[in-house]
Amino acid sequence: MKVSSFILDVTEYYLPIDLSQVFGNNKDSALEIGFGDGSFLIEIAKNNTDWNFIGIEIKVKRFRKAVKRAEGEYIANLKYLLMDVRIAVEEVFYPNTFSKVYINFPDPWPKERHKKHRIINTQFLSNLSRIIKPKGIIEIASDHEEYISSILETLEDTGIFKSIFPLPGYVHNIPTRPTTRYELEFMEEEKEIYYLRFIKEN
């Protein structure tokens, strides 16, 4: 059975992976954590051919759907990885690999007893910072106001990242961004969407 060219199979490389071996170039690289149906990453990869893009997803059905969607496009600068992102940021990539990281609509786990499951916490951000280049960007989108407040506080507490947007630290629109499926649904429901953008200071 032919394996899709959009799938990044880590077993084919020595870890950590040098992305120049994956893409055959030394262009800037961006990472999306939890890419859903893959439409955001496909759109942004098509519009930014001078960058390389990696998407990580842990849910098999979403992963397969994204790969199938990508198969309908000719995109040479995009790969999808099926893996727990916590493992990936610690083991798969070299330090200072990515110039930009996107985290779109992470699960807010709104109930108090479930908040420990949130992906964005101090430990994860510390591990993630290792693979982000100095002056690299983290961009986060969410419709959950309380989670956004928590993320803002957590990012600032790391001492590693600094908000690019002025107080209150978020905006409600970034005109140049592709629109995700979730964004379209939230817009139809007239929900407020929050966008954060932080820079790794060193």
C-alpha positions in Angstrom: 0.0 0.0 0.0 1.4 3.4 -1.0 2.0 5.8 1.8 0.9 9.3 1.2 3.7 11.8 0.5 2.0 14.1 3.1 2.7 11.7 6.0 5.9 12.3 8.0 7.0 8.8 9.2 9.5 9.3 12.0 10.7 5.7 11.7 12.4 6.7 8.4 14.8 9.1 10.2 17.2 9.2 13.0 15.8 11.3 15.9 15.8 14.2 16.3 14.8 14.9 12.7 16.6 17.5 10.6 13.8 19.1 8.6 16.2 19.9 5.8 16.3 16.1 5.1 12.5 16.0 5.1 11.9 18.9 2.7 15.2 19.1 0.9 15.8 22.7 1.8 16.6 25.1 4.7 13.5 27.3 4.6 11.9 28.6 7.7 9.5 26.0 9.2 6.2 26.4 11.0 4.3 23.9 13.2 0.5 23.5 13.8 -0.4 21.6 16.9 -3.8 19.8 16.6 -4.6 20.5 13.0 -8.2 19.2 12.9 -9.4 18.7 9.3 -6.1 20.2 8.0 -7.7 23.0 6.1 -5.9 25.8 7.9 -2.5 24.3 7.3 -3.2 23.5 3.7 -4.3 27.0 3.0 -1.4 28.6 4.8 1.1 26.3 3.1 -0.3 27.1 -0.3 0.0 30.8 0.3 3.5 30.6 1.8 5.6 28.4 -0.5 8.8 29.9 0.9 8.1 28.2 4.2 7.8 24.5 5.3 4.9 23.3 7.4 4.5 20.4 9.8 1.1 19.5 11.4 0.8 17.3 14.5 -2.4 15.5 15.4 -3.2 12.7 17.8 -6.7 11.8 16.7 -6.5 9.2 13.9 -9.8 10.1 12.2 -8.8 13.8 11.9 -5.3 12.8 10.7 -6.7 10.6 7.9 -9.2 13.2 6.9 -6.5 15.9 6.7 -4.2 13.7 4.6 -7.1 12.8 2.2 -7.9 16.5 1.9 -4.2 17.4 1.1 -4.1 14.6 -1.5 -6.3 16.8 -3.6 -3.7 19.5 -3.7 -0.2 19.9 -5.1 1.7 21.1 -2.0 5.4 20.3 -1.6 5.9 22.1 1.6 3.5 20.3 4.0 3.8 17.1 6.1 1.5 15.6 8.7 2.6 13.7 11.8 0.4 11.4 13.8 1.7 11.6 17.4 1.1 12.9 20.9 2.5 16.4 20.6 4.0 16.2 24.1 6.3 13.4 22.9 7.0 15.1 19.6 8.3 18.4 21.2 10.6 16.5 23.5 12.0 13.8 21.2 11.3 14.4 17.5 12.7 17.8 16.6 16.0 19.6 17.1 16.2 22.7 19.3 15.5 25.9 17.5 13.6 24.2 14.6 10.5 26.3 14.2 10.1 30.0 13.4 6.3 29.9 14.1 3.9 27.7 16.0 0.1 27.7 15.6 -2.3 26.3 18.2 -5.9 26.7 16.9 -8.8 26.2 19.3 -7.2 23.8 21.8 -9.7 21.9 23.9 -10.6 24.2 26.8 -11.6 21.4 29.2 -13.9 24.0 30.9 -14.8 21.9 34.0 -12.6 22.7 37.0 -11.7 19.0 37.6 -10.7 18.6 33.9 -8.4 21.7 33.6 -5.4 19.5 34.3 -5.8 18.1 30.8 -5.3 21.4 29.1 -2.4 21.2 26.6 -1.2 24.7 27.3 0.6 24.7 30.7 3.9 25.8 32.0 5.7 22.5 31.5 4.5 22.1 27.9 5.4 25.7 27.0 8.8 25.2 28.4 9.3 22.0 26.3 7.8 23.7 23.3 10.1 26.7 23.6 13.1 24.4 23.1 12.2 23.8 19.5 11.2 27.4 18.7 13.9 29.7 17.4 14.8 32.9 19.2 12.3 35.6 18.1 10.0 32.8 17.0 6.2 33.3 17.2 3.4 31.4 19.0 0.0 32.2 17.7 -3.1 30.9 19.5 -6.8 31.1 18.7 -9.7 30.3 21.0 -13.3 31.2 21.5 -13.1 30.4 25.3 -12.5 33.6 27.2 -11.5 32.0 30.5 -9.0 29.7 28.8 -7.5 32.7 26.9 -7.0 34.5 30.2 -5.4 31.4 31.6 -3.1 31.0 28.6 -2.1 34.7 28.7 -1.1 34.3 32.4 0.7 31.0 31.7 2.7 32.4 28.8 3.7 35.5 30.8 4.7 33.3 33.8 7.2 31.3 31.8 9.4 34.3 31.4 10.2 32.9 27.9 7.6 34.6 25.8 6.4 38.2 25.4 3.0 39.3 24.0 3.2 41.1 20.7 -0.3 42.5 21.0 -0.9 45.4 23.5 -3.1 45.0 26.6 -5.4 43.2 27.0 -3.0 40.9 25.1 -5.3 39.7 22.3 -7.2 40.8 19.2 -10.4 39.6 17.7 -9.3 39.6 14.1 -6.2 38.9 12.0 -7.1 39.7 8.4 -4.4 37.7 6.8 -5.2 34.4 8.6 -7.0 31.6 6.8 -10.3 30.8 8.5 -10.6 27.4 10.2 -13.8 25.3 10.2 -14.2 26.1 13.9 -13.9 29.8 13.3 -16.6 29.7 10.6 -18.9 27.8 13.0 -18.2 30.2 15.9 -18.7 33.2 13.6 -22.1 31.9 12.6 -22.9 31.5 16.3 -21.7 35.1 16.8 -19.1 34.0 19.3 -16.1 36.2 20.1 -12.8 34.8 18.9 -9.5 35.6 20.7 -6.1 35.6 19.0 -2.9 35.7 20.9 0.6 36.2 19.4 3.7 35.8 21.6 7.4 36.1 20.7 10.2 34.0 22.2 12.5 36.6 23.5 15.8 34.6 23.4 
